[in-house]
């Protein structure tokens, strides 16, 4: 525990220093825009970025460097489903409540957490809040809002003890939502409005757009969130600045650092506290779908991405609205897009 706390302190200092040295301008009531030429971007490479975005079929996008919108397309004000990006927002809310209403070392047994039959075993109830945040609970109970791939890949019950194996598991994420709401006595949607959306000036977010998805197999619903591309980008900007917005520490810097630190390996790098990371947990490991070193991002079904590249003071947002297109954007495509953007962006 002592070594873990020390590592978090070091990470927090790194994130804080990064935020203090960032040249990003924060958006006011509106995002401030520039042009690729004025931003010092390579115009030929920027053309390739735009061509590839069209090929991908995204319905909106934003390319932001130093806090300025360099390029954008589509309806960036449209409120559309974030899908699994919802999990990173919950991570931020838990970070705000951590060490007050929520304690990461608490076990499910201590919290009285169980589920519909077949109920959780005593071994499964040994999982902690931290295990759920890292998707390492070892609980493979059916969950709401699972994709067919999640269901097909779900390990057998009892096959891995808590904390020993990473599996991207909707049960962990949905149970965390229930734990958060019970501990704080407020809905995720209302908390997102008061704790994050209002402090950072989101332009379009509405708590009433939130919808719980319930299924008979589990007592924990999923908590879907609708959000515009430009508000999505504000949240990414908040994390680029170490959780600080115009002098107000909205999310604790130590939590931001801990969240975007890899604890497990993934096919695109690593996985933190409900955040994806470009760096792997295993030093020297090569990802199948590489992202820029030091990057981290929110990721959702069909192609919802907000990728933060601190070394370039860069944010890349892609959205795919299933109500207006049949396009499905893969992680491999976003990995390729990031290579194009990094080549185009000012260094």
C-alpha positions as CSV (number, residue, x, y, z in Angstrom):
1,X,0.0,0.0,0.0
2,X,2.8,2.4,0.9
3,X,4.5,1.9,-2.5
4,X,1.2,2.4,-4.3
5,X,0.6,5.7,-2.5
6,X,4.1,6.8,-3.3
7,X,3.6,6.1,-6.9
8,X,0.3,8.0,-7.0
9,X,2.0,11.0,-5.3
10,X,4.8,10.9,-8.0
11,X,2.2,10.7,-10.7
12,X,0.2,13.5,-9.3
13,X,3.3,15.7,-9.3
14,X,4.0,14.9,-12.9
15,X,0.4,15.6,-13.9
16,X,0.4,18.9,-12.0
17,X,3.7,20.0,-13.5
18,X,2.4,19.1,-17.0
19,X,-0.7,21.2,-16.4
20,X,1.3,24.1,-15.1
21,X,3.6,24.1,-18.1
22,X,0.8,23.6,-20.7
23,X,0.3,26.4,-23.1
24,X,-3.4,25.4,-23.7
25,X,-5.9,28.2,-23.6
26,X,-9.1,27.0,-21.9
27,X,-12.4,27.6,-23.8
28,X,-14.7,30.2,-22.4
29,X,-18.4,30.1,-23.2
30,X,-17.4,28.9,-26.7
31,X,-14.3,27.1,-28.0
32,X,-11.7,29.4,-29.6
33,X,-10.7,28.4,-33.2
34,X,-7.6,28.9,-35.4
35,X,-6.6,27.5,-38.8
36,X,-4.1,24.7,-39.5
37,X,-1.8,27.3,-41.2
38,X,-1.8,29.7,-38.2
39,X,-1.4,26.7,-35.8
40,X,1.7,25.7,-37.6
41,X,0.3,22.4,-38.9
42,X,1.6,20.6,-41.9
43,X,-1.0,21.4,-44.5
44,X,-0.4,18.4,-46.7
45,X,-0.6,16.1,-43.7
46,X,-3.7,17.9,-42.4
47,X,-5.4,17.2,-45.8
48,X,-4.6,13.5,-45.3
49,X,-6.2,13.7,-41.8
50,X,-9.4,15.2,-43.2
51,X,-9.5,12.6,-46.1
52,X,-9.1,9.8,-43.6
53,X,-11.8,11.1,-41.3
54,X,-14.2,11.1,-44.3
55,X,-13.1,7.6,-45.1
56,X,-13.8,6.5,-41.5
57,X,-17.3,7.8,-41.6
58,X,-17.3,9.8,-38.4
59,X,-20.3,12.1,-38.0
60,X,-18.4,14.8,-36.1
61,X,-14.8,15.5,-35.0
62,X,-12.6,18.0,-33.4
63,X,-8.8,18.5,-33.6
64,X,-7.6,20.7,-30.7
65,X,-4.0,21.9,-30.0
66,X,-3.0,24.4,-27.3
67,X,-6.7,24.8,-26.5
68,X,-7.6,26.0,-29.9
69,X,-9.8,24.2,-32.4
70,X,-7.6,23.6,-35.4
71,X,-10.2,21.6,-37.4
72,X,-13.7,20.4,-36.8
73,X,-16.5,18.8,-38.8
74,X,-20.1,17.7,-38.5
75,X,-22.5,18.8,-35.8
76,X,-20.3,19.2,-32.7
77,X,-23.3,20.4,-30.7
78,X,-25.4,17.3,-31.3
79,X,-26.0,15.3,-28.1
80,X,-25.4,11.6,-29.0
81,X,-24.7,8.4,-27.1
82,X,-21.2,8.1,-25.6
83,X,-21.6,4.4,-25.1
84,X,-18.6,3.1,-23.0
85,X,-17.1,6.5,-22.6
86,X,-19.6,6.8,-19.8
87,X,-17.2,4.8,-17.6
88,X,-14.4,7.4,-17.6
89,X,-16.9,10.0,-16.5
90,X,-17.9,7.8,-13.6
91,X,-14.2,7.4,-12.8
92,X,-13.9,11.1,-12.4
93,X,-17.0,11.3,-10.1
94,X,-15.6,8.5,-8.0
95,X,-12.3,10.4,-7.8
96,X,-14.1,13.5,-6.5
97,X,-15.8,11.3,-3.8
98,X,-12.8,9.1,-3.0
99,X,-11.6,9.1,0.6
100,X,-14.9,10.8,1.6
101,X,-17.9,8.8,0.6
102,X,-16.0,6.1,-1.2
103,X,-12.9,4.1,-0.2
104,X,-11.0,2.1,-2.8
105,X,-10.0,-0.6,-0.3
106,X,-13.5,-1.5,0.7
107,X,-14.6,-5.0,-0.3
108,X,-18.0,-5.8,-1.8
109,X,-18.7,-7.8,1.3
110,X,-18.1,-4.8,3.5
111,X,-20.3,-2.7,1.2
112,X,-23.1,-5.3,1.1
113,X,-22.9,-5.7,-2.7
114,X,-24.6,-8.8,-4.2
115,X,-26.5,-9.6,-7.4
116,X,-29.4,-11.6,-8.7
117,X,-29.0,-15.4,-8.7
118,X,-26.6,-17.0,-9.2
119,X,-25.5,-14.6,-6.5
120,X,-21.9,-13.6,-5.7
121,X,-19.7,-16.1,-3.9
122,X,-17.7,-15.2,-0.8
123,X,-14.6,-15.3,-3.0
124,X,-16.1,-12.8,-5.4
125,X,-17.1,-10.5,-2.6
126,X,-13.5,-10.2,-1.7
127,X,-13.1,-7.8,-4.7
128,X,-12.5,-4.2,-3.8
129,X,-13.7,-1.0,-5.3
130,X,-10.2,-0.6,-6.7
131,X,-10.4,-4.0,-8.4
132,X,-13.6,-2.9,-10.1
133,X,-12.0,0.4,-11.3
134,X,-9.2,-1.6,-12.9
135,X,-11.6,-4.2,-14.4
136,X,-9.8,-6.8,-12.4
137,X,-12.7,-8.0,-10.1
138,X,-12.8,-11.6,-11.2
139,X,-16.6,-11.4,-11.1
140,X,-18.1,-12.7,-14.3
141,X,-21.8,-12.4,-13.5
142,X,-24.1,-11.5,-16.4
143,X,-24.3,-7.7,-16.8
144,X,-26.6,-5.1,-18.5
145,X,-25.6,-3.4,-21.8
146,X,-23.0,-6.0,-22.8
147,X,-22.0,-6.4,-26.4
148,X,-22.0,-9.8,-28.0
149,X,-18.2,-9.8,-27.9
150,X,-18.3,-9.1,-24.1
151,X,-20.7,-12.0,-23.6
152,X,-18.7,-14.4,-25.8
153,X,-15.4,-13.5,-24.1
154,X,-16.6,-13.5,-20.5
155,X,-14.5,-16.0,-18.5
156,X,-16.2,-18.7,-16.4
157,X,-17.4,-17.7,-12.9
158,X,-14.6,-18.4,-10.3
159,X,-11.9,-18.8,-12.9
160,X,-9.8,-15.8,-11.6
161,X,-9.4,-14.6,-8.0
162,X,-10.1,-10.8,-7.5
163,X,-7.3,-8.5,-8.5
164,X,-5.4,-11.1,-10.6
165,X,-6.8,-10.8,-14.2
166,X,-7.9,-8.0,-16.4
167,X,-11.2,-8.4,-18.3
168,X,-13.1,-5.5,-19.8
169,X,-16.3,-6.3,-17.8
170,X,-19.5,-4.4,-17.8
171,X,-20.4,-6.0,-14.4
172,X,-17.6,-4.1,-12.8
173,X,-18.6,-0.8,-14.4
174,X,-22.3,-1.1,-13.7
175,X,-21.7,-2.2,-10.1
176,X,-19.4,0.9,-9.6
177,X,-22.3,3.0,-10.7
178,X,-24.5,1.5,-8.0
179,X,-21.8,1.9,-5.4
180,X,-21.3,5.5,-6.3
181,X,-25.0,6.4,-6.2
182,X,-25.6,4.6,-2.9
183,X,-22.5,6.3,-1.3
184,X,-23.2,9.8,-2.5
185,X,-27.1,9.6,-2.5
186,X,-27.3,11.3,-5.9
187,X,-27.7,10.1,-9.5
188,X,-24.7,9.9,-11.8
189,X,-26.5,12.3,-14.1
190,X,-27.1,15.0,-11.5
191,X,-23.6,14.6,-10.1
192,X,-22.1,14.9,-13.5
193,X,-24.0,18.2,-14.0
194,X,-23.0,19.7,-10.7
195,X,-19.5,18.3,-10.1
196,X,-18.1,18.5,-13.7
197,X,-20.4,19.9,-16.4
198,X,-21.1,23.2,-14.7
199,X,-17.6,23.9,-13.4
200,X,-16.0,23.4,-16.8
201,X,-18.7,25.2,-18.7
202,X,-20.2,22.4,-20.8
203,X,-22.5,24.0,-23.3
204,X,-25.0,21.2,-24.1
205,X,-25.1,18.6,-21.3
206,X,-28.5,17.8,-19.8
207,X,-28.9,15.5,-16.9
208,X,-32.4,14.6,-18.1
209,X,-30.9,12.9,-21.2
210,X,-29.4,10.2,-19.0
211,X,-31.0,6.8,-19.2
212,X,-30.6,3.7,-17.1
213,X,-30.6,0.4,-19.1
214,X,-31.9,-2.5,-16.9
215,X,-31.8,-6.2,-17.6
216,X,-33.3,-9.1,-15.6
217,X,-30.0,-10.8,-15.2
218,X,-28.5,-8.2,-12.9
219,X,-29.7,-5.7,-10.3
220,X,-27.1,-3.1,-11.6
221,X,-28.3,-1.1,-14.6
222,X,-26.0,0.6,-17.1
223,X,-26.0,4.4,-17.1
224,X,-25.9,5.7,-20.7
225,X,-24.9,9.3,-21.3
226,X,-25.6,11.6,-24.2
227,X,-23.1,14.4,-24.9
228,X,-22.0,16.7,-27.7
229,X,-18.5,16.5,-29.2
230,X,-17.6,19.9,-27.9
231,X,-18.6,19.1,-24.3
232,X,-16.8,15.7,-24.7
233,X,-13.7,17.7,-25.7
234,X,-14.0,19.9,-22.6
235,X,-13.8,16.8,-20.4
236,X,-10.7,15.7,-22.2
237,X,-9.2,19.1,-21.7
238,X,-9.9,18.9,-18.0
239,X,-7.8,15.8,-17.8
240,X,-5.1,17.3,-20.0
241,X,-4.9,20.0,-17.3
242,X,-4.6,17.5,-14.5
243,X,-8.2,18.0,-13.3
244,X,-7.8,21.7,-13.0
245,X,-10.0,24.2,-14.7
246,X,-9.1,27.9,-14.6
247,X,-7.6,27.6,-11.1
248,X,-10.3,25.3,-9.7
249,X,-9.3,21.7,-9.0
250,X,-12.4,20.0,-10.3
251,X,-11.0,16.4,-10.1
252,X,-8.1,15.8,-7.7
253,X,-4.7,15.8,-9.5
254,X,-3.7,12.6,-7.8
255,X,-6.8,10.9,-9.0
256,X,-6.2,12.0,-12.6
257,X,-2.7,10.7,-12.4
258,X,-3.8,7.4,-11.0
259,X,-6.6,7.0,-13.5
260,X,-4.4,7.4,-16.6
261,X,-1.7,5.1,-15.3
262,X,-1.7,1.6,-16.8
263,X,-2.3,-1.3,-14.4
264,X,-3.0,-3.9,-17.1
265,X,-2.0,-4.5,-20.7
266,X,-4.5,-4.0,-23.5
267,X,-4.3,-4.4,-27.3
268,X,-3.8,-0.6,-27.6
269,X,-1.4,-0.2,-24.7
270,X,-2.9,-0.3,-21.2
271,X,-5.8,0.3,-18.9
272,X,-6.1,2.5,-15.8
273,X,-9.1,3.5,-13.7
274,X,-11.8,3.2,-16.5
275,X,-9.4,5.0,-18.9
276,X,-7.4,3.6,-21.8
277,X,-3.7,4.4,-22.0
278,X,-1.1,4.5,-24.8
279,X,1.5,3.1,-22.5
280,X,1.4,-0.6,-21.5
281,X,1.7,-1.9,-17.9
282,X,4.5,-4.1,-19.1
283,X,7.6,-2.1,-20.0
284,X,8.8,-2.6,-23.6
285,X,5.5,-4.3,-24.7
286,X,4.4,-3.5,-28.2
287,X,0.7,-2.9,-28.6
288,X,-1.3,-4.3,-31.5
289,X,-2.9,-0.9,-32.1
290,X,-0.4,1.7,-31.0
291,X,-1.3,5.1,-29.7
292,X,1.2,8.0,-29.0
293,X,3.4,7.4,-25.9
294,X,1.9,9.0,-22.8
295,X,-1.5,9.3,-24.4
296,X,-4.8,8.4,-22.7
297,X,-8.4,8.4,-23.9
298,X,-12.1,7.6,-23.5
299,X,-13.4,5.0,-25.8
300,X,-16.9,3.9,-26.8
301,X,-18.8,1.5,-29.1
302,X,-18.9,2.5,-32.8
303,X,-16.1,5.0,-32.6
304,X,-16.6,7.4,-29.7
305,X,-13.1,8.6,-28.8
306,X,-11.4,11.5,-27.1
307,X,-7.7,11.0,-27.2
308,X,-5.3,13.2,-25.2
309,X,-1.7,13.5,-26.2
310,X,0.0,15.6,-23.4
311,X,3.4,15.8,-25.2
312,X,1.8,17.7,-28.0
313,X,-0.9,19.5,-26.0
314,X,-3.3,17.8,-28.3
315,X,-6.9,16.4,-28.2
316,X,-8.6,14.4,-30.9
317,X,-12.3,13.7,-30.7
318,X,-14.3,11.5,-33.0
319,X,-18.0,10.8,-32.7
320,X,-20.3,8.3,-34.6
321,X,-24.0,8.9,-34.3
322,X,-25.8,5.6,-35.0
323,X,-29.0,7.5,-35.7
324,X,-27.5,9.0,-38.8
325,X,-25.0,6.5,-40.1
326,X,-24.2,2.8,-40.3
327,X,-20.5,3.4,-39.9
328,X,-18.5,1.5,-37.3
329,X,-15.1,2.9,-36.5
330,X,-12.5,0.4,-35.2
331,X,-9.7,0.9,-32.8
332,X,-7.3,0.1,-35.6
333,X,-8.7,3.0,-37.6
334,X,-8.3,5.4,-34.7
335,X,-4.8,4.2,-34.2
336,X,-4.0,5.0,-37.8
337,X,-5.8,8.4,-37.5
338,X,-3.6,9.3,-34.6
339,X,-0.5,8.6,-36.6
340,X,-1.7,11.0,-39.3
341,X,-2.6,13.7,-36.7
342,X,0.7,13.5,-35.0
343,X,2.5,13.9,-38.3
344,X,0.3,17.0,-39.1
345,X,0.3,18.7,-35.7
346,X,2.8,21.4,-34.7
347,X,5.8,20.1,-32.7
